[in-house]
Amino acid sequence: MKKIIFILIVVMALFLSGCDIFQSKETTNEIDYLKEINKGTDGLVVSFLPDLPSNEAYGLIGNKLQIKMKIENKGTFDVTDETSSLIITHNQEYFTEDFTTQEKSNAYRSLSLPGRSRENPYGGFIIVPEKDNLDYKISDSPAVDKDMIFTATVCYQYGTEASADICINPYIFDPQNQKKEVCEPKEITLKDGQGAPIAVTKITEQILPAGDGNVNLLFYIYIDNVGKGRVVEKTAYDKGCKGQLGIDDMNIVKITDVVISNRHLKCEGKQLLVINEKDLPKIKLGPKGENKIQCELADVSKTDGAYTAPLNIKLSYGYVESTDKVMKLKAPPKVGSCTGNCYNENIPGIIKTSKYDYCLVAGGLADPQNPRKGCNAGEICCKGEETCEKENAGYKCSDCATSSDQCRTLGPDKCIPYKCIGNDRYCCKT
């Protein structure tokens, strides 16, 4: 009986030991998993879907290009409708928006995107627009092939949370008690980002003697723009999508909190901006997107002993990031036959009376449905033609008059109106 009890005790001990090993391994894996989630240097990322718009298209007036985008939250901070916006810019010379303000509002209606987390390791994403595409109508044809750029810009509020284990050692100036040291201050480099475009990249520590044998700890916290966009003052984020950003809005990061061992640290530094005591301090990053702050943990007593503790840093800011899609707008091919004459559409006297209707000062309307019929790119097919030299020997189209009235005043021996194409070009005696 005793032998059986002994065997049961051994089996139970092995089982419990196995559980401890399994739980320990599981806990380690969980910590590593969360560390991976909190890495990265992206926030919101916008991209154009393949062939939306297409890589190239003929510049035929009235044809449409369709656009669709994907917006992903690749960071760890949640974004809401109230803290984000989107805008698309394009070449207005050749394209017009073929959708209503309401349709545009519906397409952009939701940019609420959760950040990466334990439950959602990939973060949120949306397709814009969700159902239909955004149509852009070709309003003019290029004379030669041209590269066109569509730019999608996301503007949003975001945050960074960084943490590092810091040495708090009040014995460093006490040789008699240095054996009590459990850690030494050292420079800490944070290489992989914190799941946000603004990152804490380095922390250094300095320990200074204080009164009564206490010490003051100074932490130098280096902050950098490691993303692909521009950091702006948190409340000015939407100005980035409206083209209203000013110099005072740029490169501003708010120091939301710096805390260690439940003590909130007071921070200062070069270009640290404090509007008033109730406001959280802000730091202005340098031209390369970097700066540092100095935070103090004062009067650390020896009675607390030497230990390590996490230094937690919270930052908040606005961010503006763009992506481009370059497509080629090709000069349309010569189609059909012109019953009049082909004229360069850019010469004076060819007047665009609407999007598709052209006329000449010399008379004769172009085909309103196909004004370039039978002509090369950049030319207009018009029924009117210059008849000055053809009908009047010794005359040539030139600028002998500045208006048709002046031409008439000069008389037919010197100037004949309505024989030449173009403003300020009249049939003049040579």
Phi, psi and omega in degrees: 000316179298324180294320180295317179297320179297317179297319179297320179297317179297315180298316181296320179296317178296321180296313180294322178297318178298321179296318180297317180297317181295315181294321179297316179295320179296318179296317178299316179297322180295317179296315179297321180299314180293325177298319179295320180298323185274013175265169175115163184233018180251155168244246173280136179232127180247140179216148175278138176290154182305132177063019176228083009278167180293161182289334176204155179201150175286140181278061179271122184302132180096338176292159185238145169251143181248143184233140175212141184229160173241130178242124183240143170261100182265004177258195186247010183249134180287144177239139181241170177303324185283348185237024181205157176204165184222143176216147176241130176244153184204174178284108186285350178289330186242350183227147171230148178288127181252051176207155183280166177300322180292318178297322177294317179297320178295321181296323184263012196296333187226110171245024177286111185225118176290149176279176178293143182206178178300319182280334183225078189293346182259351182077173182272159174208157175220157172256131182238124350287161187292320184251281182281170176267163172271123184263133174241119184272137176285119185258349179204154182254137177281149177287330175227165179301136181227144172277127179249144182241124169257128182241124175255128183236129174252136180234129188201160172269142183212174182213159178231135173235117180241150181212141177209143178284124187246145177275125174245104189230096181283355183267003190296336178257014183240091184302327183292335184244017181295339177295343179278354181297137175243355180200164176232140177298139179208161177287134180245124179253128178252104193269331195259010181076176181234033180070040183195156182285342173255130187227151166274117187259338182201148175225126174241158187229140175229131180250127182239144178291144176235184181288160176060029178078003178279172178228156172251136179252126176251126178248125176259115187250118183264128184241138186216146172275103183259003180272189184259000185244203182246136176268138181225167177302140190306314184280354182257010186304320185290339177297333180295332178267355179249000181068032186243011182293135175250171183299328181285347179272346191273145169062034181255127176236130180270132177274096185289318181191143169226117188221144174214134180051043179064015177250126180274124187273146174271132185240149175212172180167172178294132181061030172277124186257124176232113182287309173207174188296335181280339181278149173287142180294151178233149178241141177260118181289155181286180183299335177263009176085026184226158173186178178218156175237156178245123182239140188243133168251106191264152172054056175279124186269150176294335181296341178281345181078177176261137183197167172253148180209151179286132171266115184255130185234130177238131180234152175220153188187173170255156182217142181230122182221139184235156171223144183251147168237117179263125176231155182262122174263112188270145175298132184293146179290158177289122185231136175075195181228140180271127180276354177242236179230150178268126179236146175299126185292346182266358180286150178302140177106340173274115189248127176274106182273346174199188181299324188236003185246123183238153174213167178244146174302324182288354179104155178098124180265146171281163176295115185296337180273331181214075185294344181257015184305121176077004181247164177284168178302138180086005180241155179242137177271113181234148181279338178286157178210159176286125183241006185304296185290331182292322186256349186225103180295137178083008178246156180209145179291122179203195186249045180289348177225159180254354178201163179295326178296317179295322179299317178296322180297322179295332178092158184294343177287342181240327186210134178237119181283166172062033175242353184232154179266131176119149175291143178060030174233120184226163181280103190248144177293130181272000000 
